[in-house]
Amino acid sequence: MSGASTDRFDEIFSTSLQNYKNTLADNIFDAFPLFDIMNKEGGDINEGDRGGLVKEDSAADIIEPLIYGKNTTVKSYSGYDTIDTTPPTGIGNAKYPMKQVAGSLTIDRFSERQNAGKEQIVKLFDSKMQQLEMSFQDALSTMLYGDGTGNGSKDISGLKLLVSTADTDTVGGLDATSYAFWRNYNDDGAHSSTAYDVLLADMRTMYLNLCLKKQAPNFGVTDLACYAGFESKLLATVNYNIGLSNLMRNANYGFENYKFHNVTLTFDNDCTAGYMYFLNTKFLKFHVDKETYFANQPFQRPYNQDCRTSIVLLYGELTTSNRRMQGVLSGIT
């Protein structure tokens, strides 16, 4: 009877976990706006966007092709002029290794026996999954705004690395000190005389500097204090100006936001205090191994514990293929 009960528990619990896989992904990424966007295959901000979630066939290193120079062979000619066939330069690659993230579900046998009926098992599963969701959310959200050096540089790369406040960092194996094309826009956002008195001007300057080659940033994120500071300036300078009001309008993405030029601006409590990012999501991708995207493993029982554990795995990495299309204001006051 004990074996039959255990098999039944495993079957119900494992089946429920498998069915919950997509719900887990949705619930995790809906918790913060950046990955609500990045979790959409093909992107979600603008029609034609090609960033977002990319499901890879393996967990091999991610190679992002880069175009950083012109093909200098394009010239006018006449008659029998010799056409330049010099092999072009200005094409390279950035390489990002996949990172590994794991969470687990553990249940002791005494709790199994206390929840032996099917309904009780499902209720127990729901509570365990809610706990796992919150734990994944906390860990991933911290990584997304970090620099990838957490936990011995095992963390997923975040915005503090990909969209840096320095011009001397190494991203995707390329040193921005040596390659000027591999630097993002960055500027100081400190106030002049009163709080946030230069924020709108700094945002405008950042936006215009990121309008390159018919490209423009389309998504922005900041912390709550800076978002409130931005909103306070709208109340003072924009809301009463009918001619400008259409530049800043609400958009229905399921989270609080304003529109600044082409940028959908929102806030995230995990965003670094005093930072505001303007991103072109066409050049930002979240690569995952398609076989290890919230993939649950079979329950295993340790030889020396009265419990069993199932591990949930994610292999992935946040990458950019064009840093100069991304921007950050830091030290905003």
C-alpha positions in Angstrom: 0.0 0.0 0.0 2.8 2.4 0.8 4.4 1.9 -2.6 1.0 2.4 -4.4 0.4 5.6 -2.4 3.8 6.9 -3.3 3.4 6.1 -7.0 0.0 7.8 -7.0 1.5 10.9 -5.3 4.3 11.1 -7.8 1.9 10.7 -10.8 -0.4 13.4 -9.6 2.3 15.8 -8.5 4.5 15.3 -11.5 1.6 15.6 -14.0 0.5 18.8 -12.3 4.0 20.2 -12.5 4.3 19.4 -16.2 0.9 21.1 -16.9 2.0 24.1 -14.8 5.1 24.8 -16.9 3.6 27.4 -19.1 1.7 29.0 -16.2 5.0 29.2 -14.3 6.7 31.1 -17.2 3.7 33.5 -17.5 3.4 34.2 -13.8 7.1 34.8 -13.4 7.6 37.2 -16.3 4.4 39.1 -15.7 5.8 40.1 -12.4 8.2 42.6 -13.9 7.8 44.7 -17.1 11.2 44.2 -18.7 10.8 40.4 -19.0 7.1 40.7 -19.8 8.4 42.2 -23.0 11.5 40.0 -23.4 9.4 36.8 -22.8 7.5 37.4 -26.0 8.9 35.6 -29.0 9.6 38.3 -31.6 9.2 41.1 -29.1 6.0 42.9 -28.2 6.5 46.7 -28.1 6.4 47.6 -31.8 5.2 45.8 -34.8 8.2 44.4 -36.6 10.3 44.1 -33.5 12.6 41.1 -33.6 13.9 41.0 -30.1 12.5 39.1 -27.2 12.5 35.4 -26.4 14.6 33.1 -28.6 14.3 29.3 -28.0 17.6 27.8 -29.0 18.2 24.1 -30.1 21.0 23.7 -27.5 22.7 25.3 -24.5 25.8 26.2 -26.6 27.3 29.7 -26.4 25.2 32.3 -28.0 26.8 34.1 -31.0 25.4 37.5 -31.9 26.6 38.8 -35.3 27.7 42.4 -35.3 27.9 45.0 -38.1 30.2 47.8 -36.9 31.7 49.2 -40.1 30.8 50.0 -43.7 31.5 48.0 -46.9 33.9 50.5 -48.5 33.7 48.9 -52.0 30.5 50.8 -52.8 31.6 53.5 -55.2 30.5 55.1 -58.5 32.3 54.0 -61.7 32.3 54.5 -65.4 32.8 52.2 -68.3 35.7 49.8 -67.8 36.8 51.1 -64.4 38.0 48.5 -62.0 35.4 47.7 -59.4 36.8 47.3 -55.9 36.6 43.7 -54.7 38.4 44.2 -51.4 37.0 41.8 -48.8 35.0 44.0 -46.4 35.8 44.3 -42.7 33.4 45.6 -40.0 31.7 42.4 -39.3 32.2 40.4 -36.1 30.6 38.5 -33.3 29.8 38.8 -29.6 29.7 35.6 -27.6 27.6 34.9 -24.6 27.7 31.7 -22.5 24.3 30.3 -21.4 23.7 30.7 -17.6 21.9 28.1 -15.4 19.1 28.8 -12.9 17.4 26.2 -10.8 14.7 26.0 -8.2 13.3 23.0 -6.5 10.1 21.5 -5.0 10.7 19.3 -1.9 8.1 17.4 0.0 8.6 15.2 3.1 6.7 11.9 3.4 4.8 13.0 6.6 3.3 15.8 4.6 2.5 13.4 1.8 0.5 11.2 4.2 -1.2 14.3 5.7 -2.3 15.2 2.1 -3.0 11.7 0.7 -6.2 12.4 -1.1 -6.2 13.8 -4.7 -7.7 17.1 -3.8 -5.2 17.5 -0.9 -2.3 16.7 -3.2 -3.4 19.3 -5.7 -3.8 21.9 -2.9 -0.3 21.1 -1.6 1.1 21.4 -5.1 -0.5 24.8 -5.6 1.1 26.1 -2.4 4.5 24.7 -3.4 4.3 26.2 -6.8 3.3 29.7 -5.5 6.4 29.5 -3.3 8.6 28.5 -6.2 7.1 31.3 -8.4 8.0 33.9 -5.8 11.5 32.5 -5.4 12.2 32.5 -9.1 10.8 36.0 -9.4 13.0 37.3 -6.7 16.1 35.7 -8.1 15.5 36.5 -11.8 14.5 40.1 -11.1 17.6 40.7 -9.1 19.8 39.3 -12.0 18.0 41.3 -14.7 19.2 44.6 -13.2 22.6 43.3 -12.1 25.9 43.0 -13.9 26.1 39.2 -14.1 28.8 39.0 -11.4 26.6 37.7 -8.6 27.1 34.2 -7.2 30.6 34.0 -8.6 29.6 35.4 -12.0 27.1 32.6 -12.5 24.1 35.0 -12.7 22.3 35.9 -15.9 23.7 39.1 -17.4 21.6 42.2 -16.6 21.2 45.8 -17.6 24.0 47.0 -15.4 26.4 45.1 -17.7 24.7 45.3 -21.1 23.8 49.0 -20.7 26.6 50.3 -18.6 27.5 53.6 -17.0 31.1 53.1 -18.1 32.9 52.9 -21.5 35.5 50.4 -20.3 33.5 47.2 -19.7 33.6 43.9 -21.5 30.4 42.5 -22.9 30.0 39.4 -25.1 33.8 39.1 -25.1 34.4 42.5 -26.6 36.1 45.3 -24.6 34.4 48.7 -25.1 37.7 50.4 -24.3 39.1 49.1 -27.6 35.9 49.2 -29.6 34.0 52.6 -29.5 31.1 51.1 -31.5 30.5 48.8 -28.5 29.6 51.5 -26.1 26.0 52.5 -25.0 24.9 56.0 -24.3 25.2 57.0 -20.7 24.9 60.3 -18.8 24.5 61.7 -15.3 21.0 62.6 -14.3 21.6 64.7 -11.2 19.4 67.7 -10.7 20.6 71.3 -11.1 18.9 73.3 -8.3 15.6 71.5 -7.5 14.7 67.8 -7.6 14.3 66.4 -11.2 14.6 69.9 -12.7 16.7 68.6 -15.6 15.2 65.1 -16.0 13.0 65.8 -19.0 15.9 67.6 -20.8 18.2 64.6 -20.0 15.6 62.2 -21.2 15.1 64.2 -24.4 18.8 64.3 -25.1 19.2 60.6 -24.5 16.3 59.8 -26.8 17.6 61.9 -29.6 21.1 60.5 -29.2 19.7 57.0 -29.6 17.7 57.8 -32.8 20.3 56.2 -35.2 19.9 54.7 -38.7 16.1 54.9 -38.6 16.1 53.2 -35.2 14.9 54.6 -31.9 14.5 53.3 -28.4 11.0 51.9 -27.7 11.0 50.8 -24.0 12.1 52.5 -20.9 12.3 51.5 -17.2 13.3 53.2 -14.0 12.8 52.9 -10.3 9.6 54.1 -8.6 11.1 57.4 -7.2 12.4 58.5 -10.6 9.1 57.5 -12.2 7.3 59.7 -9.7 9.8 62.5 -10.3 9.2 62.2 -14.1 5.4 62.3 -13.5 5.7 65.4 -11.3 7.3 67.2 -14.1 4.5 66.2 -16.5 2.0 67.7 -14.1 3.9 70.9 -14.0 4.9 71.3 -17.6 2.9 69.0 -19.9 -0.5 68.2 -18.8 -1.7 71.7 -19.3 -0.2 72.0 -22.7 -2.6 70.5 -25.2 0.0 70.7 -28.0 2.4 68.4 -26.2 0.0 66.1 -24.4 -0.1 63.6 -27.3 3.6 63.0 -26.9 3.0 61.5 -23.5 0.0 59.2 -23.5 -1.0 56.0 -21.7 -0.6 52.7 -23.5 -2.3 49.5 -22.4 0.5 46.9 -21.7 -0.8 45.7 -18.4 1.5 47.7 -16.3 1.7 51.4 -15.3 3.4 53.5 -18.0 3.6 56.7 -19.9 4.7 57.4 -23.5 7.7 59.6 -24.0 8.2 60.2 -27.8 8.5 56.5 -29.0 9.4 55.1 -25.5 6.9 53.2 -23.4 8.2 54.2 -19.9 7.4 52.2 -16.8 8.9 51.5 -13.4 10.2 48.4 -11.7 10.9 48.2 -8.0 14.0 46.1 -8.7 15.5 48.7 -11.1 18.7 50.2 -9.6 17.8 53.4 -7.6 18.5 56.5 -9.6 18.7 54.7 -13.0 16.6 55.1 -16.1 17.1 52.9 -19.1 16.0 53.7 -22.7 16.2 50.4 -24.7 15.8 49.4 -28.3 14.3 45.9 -27.7 15.0 44.9 -31.3 18.6 44.4 -30.3 17.9 42.7 -26.9 17.1 39.0 -26.7 16.6 36.5 -24.0 18.0 33.2 -25.3 16.9 30.0 -23.7 17.6 26.3 -24.3 14.2 25.1 -25.6 14.6 21.8 -23.7 15.5 23.5 -20.4 13.0 26.4 -20.2 11.4 25.8 -16.8 12.0 22.1 -17.3 11.0 19.9 -14.3 13.1 16.9 -13.4 11.7 13.6 -12.0 11.3 13.4 -8.2 14.3 11.9 -6.4 14.5 10.7 -2.8 17.8 11.2 -1.0 19.1 8.0 0.7 19.4 9.8 4.1 16.2 11.9 4.2 12.5 11.3 4.5 11.6 13.5 1.5 11.6 13.8 -2.2 12.7 16.6 -4.5 12.0 17.7 -8.1 14.3 20.3 -9.6 13.1 23.0 -12.1 15.7 24.2 -14.5 16.2 27.2 -16.8 19.2 27.7 -19.1 19.3 31.2 -20.6 21.0 34.5 -21.1 20.1 38.1 -21.8 22.1 39.5 -24.8 22.4 42.5 -26.9 23.7 42.8 -30.5 23.9 46.6 -30.6 24.9 48.4 -27.5 25.0 51.9 -29.0 21.2 51.6 -29.5 20.8 51.4 -25.7 21.0 54.2 -23.1 21.1 54.9 -19.4 20.8 57.9 -17.1 22.3 57.3 -13.6 22.5 59.2 -10.4 19.1 60.8 -11.1 18.0 63.2 -8.3 
